[in-house]
Amino acid sequence: MSEEQRTEKKRAEKSEKDREKKPKKTAPAKAAKVRETSAKTAKKAAAPRKARAAPEKPKAARKKEPSEIEAEAPRTAARKKAVSKAAVVSKKEAPKRVREGIVEMRLFRIAKHKKHGLPEFRRENAHRWIRLSDSWRNVRGNDSYTRQKRKGRIAMVCAGYRTPRAARDIHPSMHLEVPVYNVGQLEGLDSNIHAVRIGGTVGMRKRQEILKKAETMHLRVLNPGVPESAREEELFSELDTEADEK
């Protein structure tokens, strides 16, 4: 026999001896081992954990409790501020509520929306000829395409562009506009509801009288115009003083 065959034979004998020495694990032995491990894990889970001792915190010094008067002081100040704010808001909103009661808000919104969509009413051929102004003039031509409202022509003034009658004389600030031509027409007007518009034909003297009366009544003037000019008496007195100095 060669050496290789001898070594293989020895290895085979050793493996057989090892198998005989080590007994085979049976199924009941395995089950018993699994039970033991499960019992150990259950005991560990059931055992209560030791609580760590919390580090002792240094005792803070006790704050002195404020007296009843000192505790109520900030509350009273807050109440006073709230009352003052409410009073200011109520004063501002009171005239607005009065106006909203008179004016229908739905019609006011409709009128506002219509004004935003109004076209620019220009005179016919004003864009073509320099000698024609932009101010609207009614079209009279028998064959005018603008009068016939043909497509592509400028918009023509008509009743369909008007705002509702109930919201016609209302300023954007929701004041009712009142045309005034003399001081007597200011009587009976309310500053919370009405706003004054001085007529275009009113002269300077009457305009100044209306402005003075409106200031005393706290009425809002929409077109105050030129500020008050100096009186003739004051001018003559200034001229006299200059002459005396010379």
C-alpha positions in Angstrom: 0.0 0.0 0.0 1.2 3.4 -0.8 1.5 6.2 1.7 -1.5 8.2 0.4 -3.8 5.1 0.8 -2.5 4.7 4.4 -3.3 8.3 5.3 -6.8 8.1 3.9 -7.5 4.9 5.9 -6.3 6.6 9.1 -8.6 9.6 8.5 -11.6 7.3 7.9 -11.0 5.4 11.2 -10.7 8.7 13.2 -14.0 10.1 11.8 -15.8 6.8 12.7 -14.4 6.9 16.3 -15.5 10.6 16.7 -19.0 9.7 15.5 -19.3 6.9 18.0 -18.1 9.1 20.9 -20.5 12.1 20.2 -24.1 11.0 20.9 -26.7 12.3 18.5 -29.1 15.1 19.9 -32.7 13.8 19.9 -35.8 16.0 19.4 -36.9 15.9 23.1 -33.5 17.1 24.2 -33.7 20.1 21.9 -37.2 20.9 23.1 -36.1 20.8 26.7 -33.2 23.2 25.9 -35.6 25.7 24.2 -37.9 25.6 27.3 -35.1 26.4 29.6 -34.0 29.4 27.6 -37.6 30.7 27.3 -38.0 30.3 31.1 -34.8 32.3 31.8 -35.9 35.2 29.5 -39.4 35.3 31.1 -37.8 35.6 34.6 -35.6 38.5 33.4 -38.5 40.3 31.9 -40.7 39.9 35.1 -37.9 41.1 37.4 -38.4 44.8 38.3 -35.7 47.2 37.1 -33.7 49.0 39.6 -34.6 52.7 39.5 -31.6 55.0 39.3 -31.3 57.5 42.1 -32.0 61.0 40.7 -29.4 63.6 41.5 -30.5 65.9 44.3 -31.2 69.5 43.0 -30.2 72.4 45.0 -33.3 74.0 46.7 -34.2 77.3 45.1 -34.9 80.3 47.3 -38.6 80.9 47.7 -40.0 84.0 46.0 -42.0 86.4 48.1 -45.7 86.3 47.3 -46.9 89.7 46.1 -49.7 91.4 48.0 -53.3 91.5 46.6 -52.9 95.1 45.5 -49.7 94.5 43.7 -51.2 91.4 42.0 -54.3 93.3 40.8 -52.3 96.3 39.5 -51.4 94.8 36.0 -54.9 93.5 35.6 -56.5 96.9 36.2 -54.0 98.6 33.8 -54.8 96.0 31.1 -58.6 96.6 31.6 -58.2 100.4 31.4 -56.2 100.0 28.1 -58.9 97.7 26.6 -61.7 100.1 27.6 -59.8 103.1 26.1 -59.1 101.2 22.8 -62.8 100.1 22.6 -63.9 103.7 23.1 -61.6 105.0 20.3 -62.8 102.2 17.9 -66.5 102.9 18.7 -66.0 106.6 18.0 -64.5 105.9 14.6 -67.0 103.2 13.7 -70.1 105.0 14.9 -70.4 107.4 11.8 -69.6 104.5 9.5 -72.4 102.4 10.9 -74.8 105.3 10.5 -73.8 105.7 6.8 -74.1 101.9 6.3 -77.6 102.1 7.7 -78.6 104.7 5.2 -76.7 103.4 2.1 -77.5 100.0 0.8 -74.1 98.2 0.7 -75.1 95.9 -2.2 -76.0 98.9 -4.4 -72.8 100.7 -3.3 -70.7 97.7 -4.4 -72.5 97.5 -7.7 -71.9 101.2 -8.4 -68.2 100.9 -7.4 -67.8 97.9 -9.7 -69.4 99.7 -12.6 -67.2 102.8 -12.2 -64.1 100.6 -12.6 -65.4 99.2 -15.9 -66.4 102.6 -17.4 -64.8 103.2 -20.8 -63.0 106.5 -21.7 -65.6 108.6 -23.4 -63.8 110.7 -26.0 -65.0 112.9 -28.7 -65.3 111.2 -32.1 -62.0 111.6 -34.2 -60.3 113.3 -31.2 -57.4 110.8 -31.6 -57.1 111.9 -35.3 -57.3 115.7 -35.2 -55.4 117.9 -32.8 -58.0 120.7 -33.1 -60.6 118.5 -31.4 -60.5 118.1 -27.6 -61.1 114.9 -25.7 -64.2 116.1 -24.0 -67.3 114.2 -25.1 -69.7 115.7 -27.7 -72.8 113.9 -28.8 -72.5 112.4 -32.3 -75.0 113.8 -34.8 -73.9 112.5 -38.2 -76.6 110.5 -40.0 -74.1 108.0 -41.4 -71.8 108.0 -38.4 -70.6 104.5 -37.5 -70.1 105.6 -33.9 -73.8 106.6 -33.7 -74.8 103.3 -35.2 -72.6 101.5 -32.6 -70.6 99.6 -35.1 -67.9 97.2 -34.0 -64.4 98.8 -33.5 -65.7 102.3 -32.9 -65.4 104.3 -29.6 -67.9 103.8 -26.8 -70.9 106.1 -26.9 -72.5 107.6 -23.8 -75.8 105.9 -23.0 -78.1 105.3 -20.0 -76.9 101.7 -19.6 -73.6 103.0 -18.0 -75.5 104.8 -15.2 -75.2 103.6 -11.6 -78.4 102.7 -9.6 -80.4 105.7 -8.5 -80.1 104.8 -4.8 -76.3 104.8 -5.0 -75.9 107.7 -7.4 -74.8 110.6 -5.2 -72.5 108.6 -2.9 -68.9 109.5 -2.5 -66.3 106.7 -2.3 -66.0 107.5 1.5 -69.7 106.6 1.7 -70.7 110.3 2.5 -73.8 111.6 0.7 -72.8 114.4 -1.6 -74.9 117.6 -1.2 -74.5 120.5 -3.8 -74.3 123.8 -2.0 -74.6 127.3 -3.6 -75.0 129.5 -0.5 -74.5 129.4 3.3 -78.2 128.8 4.0 -78.0 125.4 2.4 -75.6 124.1 5.0 -78.2 124.1 7.7 -79.6 120.7 8.7 -76.6 118.7 7.4 -74.9 116.1 9.5 -71.0 115.8 9.5 -71.2 112.0 9.9 -73.4 111.5 6.9 -73.2 114.4 4.4 -70.3 115.9 2.4 -70.4 119.3 0.8 -69.7 120.0 -2.9 -69.6 123.7 -3.7 -71.3 124.7 -7.0 -69.1 125.7 -10.0 -70.9 129.0 -10.4 -70.2 130.2 -6.9 -67.9 133.2 -6.6 -64.8 133.6 -4.3 -66.6 135.7 -1.6 -69.5 133.2 -1.2 -67.0 130.3 -1.4 -65.0 131.6 1.6 -68.2 132.1 3.6 -69.3 128.5 2.9 -65.8 127.2 3.9 -65.9 129.1 7.2 -69.4 127.8 8.0 -68.4 124.2 7.1 -65.4 124.4 9.4 -67.5 125.4 12.3 -70.0 122.6 11.6 -67.1 120.1 11.0 -68.5 119.3 7.5 -66.2 117.8 4.8 -65.8 120.0 1.7 -65.0 117.9 -1.4 -63.8 120.8 -3.5 -62.5 123.6 -1.3 -60.7 125.3 -4.2 -58.4 128.3 -3.7 -57.4 129.1 -0.1 -58.8 132.2 1.6 -57.4 135.3 0.0 -56.4 138.4 2.0 -59.2 140.9 2.7 -59.1 144.4 1.1 -59.1 146.1 4.5 -55.9 144.2 5.5 -54.2 145.2 2.2 -55.1 148.9 2.7 -53.8 148.9 6.3 -50.5 147.4 5.1 -50.1 150.1 2.4 -50.8 152.8 5.0 -48.1 151.5 7.4 -45.6 151.4 4.5 -46.4 155.1 3.5 -46.0 156.3 7.1 -42.6 154.6 7.5 -41.4 156.4 4.3 
